[in-house]
Amino acid sequence: MSEPIDDQDVQDQYIPDPVKEKQAKAVHWLISLIRLLGVVLVMLGLAIVLDKLPPVPAPAGYVLVFLGLAQMWVLPVWIIRKYIRARVAEEEIAKAAEGTDAP
């Protein structure tokens, strides 16, 4: 025999929200693209520093390396934090709206 289904079991199941999943995929691809472009900046900066591109001065290469490293490490973390804050705020607003509707 099968056991009766609890209301709590039904509430605990994950039901995907297509809109939120689409947003999460967009953020994932954005971060991947930003990191890839950061790698390109680092490589270009290193090429400039190692005199592989002669007409460009070396300090410009150092700046590109610094910007590329920041783009690979700092910018994705900042974007993820902003995304998570927005999601948490959205959930808090929804909870508050549910709380005011209840008698």
N, C-alpha and C positions, 0 to 999 in steps of 0.2 A: 504494500500500500504506500501511497505517497503521502508526505506530510502536508498539512495545510500551509498555505502561503501566508506569512506574516505581513502586515502592512509596513512594518519597519524594513523588511527585506526588499519590498518593492521600492520603497523610498531610497534605499541605499544604492540601488543599481545606477550605473552611469548611463545617462542618455545624452549622446552627443548633440551639441547645438551646431548646425551647419554654418551659421554666421560666424560664431566664435572660432570654429575650426578653420574657416577660410581666412579669418584675420590672423590666426596663429601661423598658418602656412605662409601668408604674405610677409609676416615679420621674420620668419625663418629664412625665406629667400632673400629678403632685404639684408639681413645680417650676413648671410653667406656672400652676397655680392659685395658688400662693404669690406669684408675681410679679404676677398680676392683682390679687390682694387688696392687695398693696403699692401698686399704682397707685391703687386705691380709697382707701387710707389717706392717700396724698399729696394726692389731690384733696380729700378731706374736710378734711384739715389746712389746705390752702390756702384753702378756703372759710371756715374758722373764722378764720384769720389776716386775711383780707380783709373781715371783719365781715359775711359773708353769712348767718351763723348767730348772731344777736345775743346770745342768753343765755349763750353759751359764751365764756370768757375766751381771749384770744389765746395765752397760754403753752401752753394745751392743744393748740392748733393746731400750734404749733411741735413739740411732743412727737409728735403724730401724723405730721407730715411727716418727722421724724427716724426714727421707727419704720417708716414706709412705705418710706423709702429703704433702711434696713437690711434690710427684708424683701425688697426687690427685688434687692439686690446682694450682701449678705453671706450670708443664709440659704441661697439656692440653691447657692452655692459650697460651703458647709459640708456640705450634704446630698449633693452630688455627691462630695465627697472621702470622706465616710463610706461611701457606696455603693461607690466604687472600692476603698477599703481592705478592705471586706468581701469583695469579689470576689477581690482579690489574695490575701487570707488563705485564702479558700476553695480557690483554685487551689494554693497552697502546701501546704495540708493534704492535698489530693488527690495531689500529687506525692510528699509524704512517705509517704503510705500506699502508693503504688505502689512506692516504693523499698524499703520494709520487706517487701513481699510477694515481691520478687524474690529468688532464691536466691543 
